[in-house]
Amino acid sequence: MLVFVPLSPPDLDAWASSGRRDVSGFAATPVFLETFGLPSHDIEDADLTLLEVAGVAGLLAHGVRLVAVCQTEASGSEPAEFGAVVAEGVRWGAVESLFADDADGAARAAAVAADLAGVGLEEAWEADAVSDLLRGTELLWHSSTEWERLSH
């Protein structure tokens, strides 16, 4: 299963350096697909939505949108409607890609994070500031080999 894992830069550094990590992330679970009205065959839309969800979760938890995408077995967690999953001992080699804001996006995201301090994922997802951020910025793709550049 493809899992979208929100990380802080130090978390990224620790995972890439150690080679293994227990992760909490988001995947296209049946509950997620039902909640977002996505058919199971529409992988592209599901992946884009999962990337956005993981980005918002990272913003709330770490103040940045930094997401690792990995292929691993995972089990359900909460909030289930957002496809939350957990997995133990995920190898760094399972990371297929990384996504992060450019400098302008990071500045916009930081401002939104400050406005959402103490808010949960469900409430943040509905916030106008988050909708504006998602419409106005795009997370940039990076190879997993570029982790050092993103971890500082």
C-alpha positions as a Markdown table, in Angstrom:
| # | Residue | x | y | z |
|---|---|---|---|---|
| 1 | Met | 0.0 | 0.0 | 0.0 |
| 2 | Leu | 1.2 | 3.5 | -0.8 |
| 3 | Val | 1.5 | 5.6 | 2.5 |
| 4 | Phe | 1.9 | 9.3 | 2.6 |
| 5 | Val | 3.9 | 10.2 | 5.8 |
| 6 | Pro | 4.1 | 13.8 | 7.1 |
| 7 | Leu | 7.5 | 14.5 | 8.6 |
| 8 | Ser | 9.5 | 17.2 | 10.3 |
| 9 | Pro | 13.0 | 17.9 | 8.8 |
| 10 | Pro | 14.7 | 16.2 | 11.8 |
| 11 | Asp | 12.3 | 13.2 | 11.4 |
| 12 | Leu | 13.3 | 12.9 | 7.8 |
| 13 | Asp | 17.0 | 13.1 | 8.7 |
| 14 | Ala | 16.6 | 10.4 | 11.4 |
| 15 | Trp | 14.7 | 8.0 | 9.1 |
| 16 | Ala | 17.1 | 8.3 | 6.2 |
| 17 | Ser | 20.2 | 8.1 | 8.6 |
| 18 | Ser | 18.9 | 5.1 | 10.6 |
| 19 | Gly | 17.3 | 3.2 | 7.7 |
| 20 | Arg | 14.1 | 2.3 | 9.6 |
| 21 | Arg | 11.2 | 4.1 | 11.3 |
| 22 | Asp | 7.7 | 3.5 | 12.7 |
| 23 | Val | 5.4 | 5.7 | 10.7 |
| 24 | Ser | 2.0 | 7.3 | 10.9 |
| 25 | Gly | 0.6 | 8.4 | 7.6 |
| 26 | Phe | -2.4 | 8.3 | 5.2 |
| 27 | Ala | -3.4 | 5.7 | 2.6 |
| 28 | Ala | -6.3 | 5.0 | 0.2 |
| 29 | Thr | -8.2 | 2.8 | 2.7 |
| 30 | Pro | -11.8 | 1.9 | 1.9 |
| 31 | Val | -13.1 | 4.4 | 4.5 |
| 32 | Phe | -11.0 | 7.2 | 3.0 |
| 33 | Leu | -12.2 | 6.4 | -0.5 |
| 34 | Glu | -15.8 | 6.4 | 0.7 |
| 35 | Thr | -15.4 | 9.6 | 2.7 |
| 36 | Phe | -13.9 | 11.5 | -0.3 |
| 37 | Gly | -16.3 | 9.9 | -2.8 |
| 38 | Leu | -13.4 | 8.4 | -4.8 |
| 39 | Pro | -13.7 | 5.2 | -6.8 |
| 40 | Ser | -11.1 | 2.6 | -6.0 |
| 41 | His | -9.8 | 2.6 | -9.6 |
| 42 | Asp | -9.1 | 6.4 | -9.5 |
| 43 | Ile | -5.6 | 6.2 | -8.0 |
| 44 | Glu | -4.4 | 9.6 | -9.3 |
| 45 | Asp | -7.1 | 11.6 | -7.5 |
| 46 | Ala | -6.8 | 9.5 | -4.4 |
| 47 | Asp | -3.0 | 10.0 | -4.3 |
| 48 | Leu | -3.4 | 13.8 | -4.8 |
| 49 | Thr | -5.9 | 14.0 | -2.0 |
| 50 | Leu | -3.7 | 11.9 | 0.3 |
| 51 | Leu | -0.7 | 14.1 | -0.5 |
| 52 | Glu | -2.8 | 17.2 | 0.5 |
| 53 | Val | -4.1 | 15.5 | 3.7 |
| 54 | Ala | -0.6 | 14.5 | 4.7 |
| 55 | Gly | 0.6 | 18.0 | 4.0 |
| 56 | Val | -2.0 | 19.5 | 6.2 |
| 57 | Ala | -1.3 | 17.0 | 8.9 |
| 58 | Gly | 2.4 | 17.8 | 8.7 |
| 59 | Leu | 1.6 | 21.5 | 8.9 |
| 60 | Leu | -0.4 | 21.0 | 12.0 |
| 61 | Ala | 2.1 | 18.7 | 13.7 |
| 62 | His | 5.4 | 20.2 | 12.5 |
| 63 | Gly | 4.7 | 23.6 | 11.0 |
| 64 | Val | 5.9 | 22.4 | 7.5 |
| 65 | Arg | 4.5 | 20.4 | 4.6 |
| 66 | Leu | 7.1 | 17.7 | 4.1 |
| 67 | Val | 5.7 | 14.3 | 3.0 |
| 68 | Ala | 7.5 | 11.0 | 2.3 |
| 69 | Val | 5.7 | 8.5 | 0.1 |
| 70 | Cys | 6.5 | 4.9 | 0.8 |
| 71 | Gln | 5.3 | 1.4 | -0.2 |
| 72 | Thr | 4.6 | -0.6 | 2.9 |
| 73 | Glu | 2.0 | -2.7 | 4.7 |
| 74 | Ala | 0.0 | -0.6 | 7.2 |
| 75 | Ser | -3.0 | -0.9 | 9.5 |
| 76 | Gly | -5.8 | 1.5 | 10.1 |
| 77 | Ser | -5.7 | 4.3 | 12.7 |
| 78 | Glu | -7.6 | 7.5 | 13.5 |
| 79 | Pro | -8.9 | 9.7 | 11.9 |
| 80 | Ala | -10.1 | 6.8 | 9.7 |
| 81 | Glu | -12.1 | 9.0 | 7.3 |
| 82 | Phe | -8.8 | 10.6 | 6.3 |
| 83 | Gly | -7.2 | 7.2 | 5.7 |
| 84 | Ala | -4.9 | 7.3 | 8.7 |
| 85 | Val | -2.6 | 4.3 | 9.0 |
| 86 | Val | 0.4 | 3.2 | 11.0 |
| 87 | Ala | 3.3 | 0.9 | 10.1 |
| 88 | Glu | 6.3 | -0.4 | 12.1 |
| 89 | Gly | 9.9 | -0.6 | 11.0 |
| 90 | Val | 9.5 | 0.9 | 7.5 |
| 91 | Arg | 12.8 | 0.7 | 5.6 |
| 92 | Trp | 14.1 | 4.0 | 4.2 |
| 93 | Gly | 14.4 | 2.0 | 0.9 |
| 94 | Ala | 10.6 | 1.8 | 0.7 |
| 95 | Val | 10.5 | 5.6 | 0.3 |
| 96 | Glu | 9.6 | 6.3 | -3.4 |
| 97 | Ser | 9.5 | 10.1 | -3.3 |
| 98 | Leu | 9.4 | 13.2 | -1.1 |
| 99 | Phe | 7.3 | 16.3 | -1.4 |
| 100 | Ala | 7.9 | 19.7 | 0.1 |
| 101 | Asp | 7.1 | 23.4 | -0.4 |
| 102 | Asp | 9.3 | 25.8 | -2.3 |
| 103 | Ala | 10.4 | 28.9 | -0.3 |
| 104 | Asp | 7.2 | 30.9 | -1.2 |
| 105 | Gly | 4.9 | 27.9 | -0.4 |
| 106 | Ala | 6.8 | 27.4 | 2.9 |
| 107 | Ala | 6.2 | 31.0 | 3.9 |
| 108 | Arg | 2.5 | 30.7 | 3.1 |
| 109 | Ala | 2.2 | 27.4 | 4.9 |
| 110 | Ala | 3.9 | 28.8 | 8.0 |
| 111 | Ala | 1.4 | 31.6 | 8.2 |
| 112 | Val | -1.5 | 29.1 | 7.9 |
| 113 | Ala | 0.1 | 26.9 | 10.5 |
| 114 | Ala | 0.3 | 29.8 | 13.0 |
| 115 | Asp | -3.4 | 30.5 | 12.4 |
| 116 | Leu | -4.3 | 26.9 | 13.0 |
| 117 | Ala | -2.4 | 26.3 | 16.2 |
| 118 | Gly | -4.2 | 23.7 | 18.4 |
| 119 | Val | -6.7 | 22.8 | 15.6 |
| 120 | Gly | -7.3 | 19.1 | 14.6 |
| 121 | Leu | -7.1 | 17.7 | 11.1 |
| 122 | Glu | -10.8 | 17.6 | 10.6 |
| 123 | Glu | -11.3 | 21.3 | 11.5 |
| 124 | Ala | -8.2 | 22.4 | 9.6 |
| 125 | Trp | -9.3 | 20.5 | 6.5 |
| 126 | Glu | -12.5 | 22.6 | 6.4 |
| 127 | Ala | -10.7 | 26.0 | 7.1 |
| 128 | Asp | -10.7 | 28.6 | 4.4 |
| 129 | Ala | -7.0 | 29.3 | 5.0 |
| 130 | Val | -6.2 | 25.6 | 4.2 |
| 131 | Ser | -8.4 | 25.6 | 1.1 |
| 132 | Asp | -6.6 | 28.7 | -0.1 |
| 133 | Leu | -3.2 | 27.2 | 0.6 |
| 134 | Leu | -4.0 | 24.0 | -1.3 |
| 135 | Arg | -5.4 | 25.9 | -4.3 |
| 136 | Gly | -2.5 | 28.5 | -4.3 |
| 137 | Thr | 0.5 | 26.3 | -3.7 |
| 138 | Glu | 1.8 | 22.9 | -4.9 |
| 139 | Leu | 4.1 | 20.6 | -3.1 |
| 140 | Leu | 7.2 | 19.9 | -5.2 |
| 141 | Trp | 8.4 | 16.3 | -6.0 |
| 142 | His | 11.9 | 15.2 | -4.9 |
| 143 | Ser | 13.7 | 12.0 | -5.2 |
| 144 | Ser | 14.3 | 10.1 | -2.0 |
| 145 | Thr | 18.0 | 10.7 | -2.7 |
| 146 | Glu | 17.5 | 14.4 | -2.1 |
| 147 | Trp | 16.6 | 13.9 | 1.6 |
| 148 | Glu | 19.6 | 15.8 | 2.9 |
| 149 | Arg | 18.6 | 19.0 | 1.1 |
| 150 | Leu | 15.1 | 18.8 | 2.7 |
| 151 | Ser | 16.1 | 17.8 | 6.2 |
| 152 | His | 17.7 | 21.1 | 7.2 |
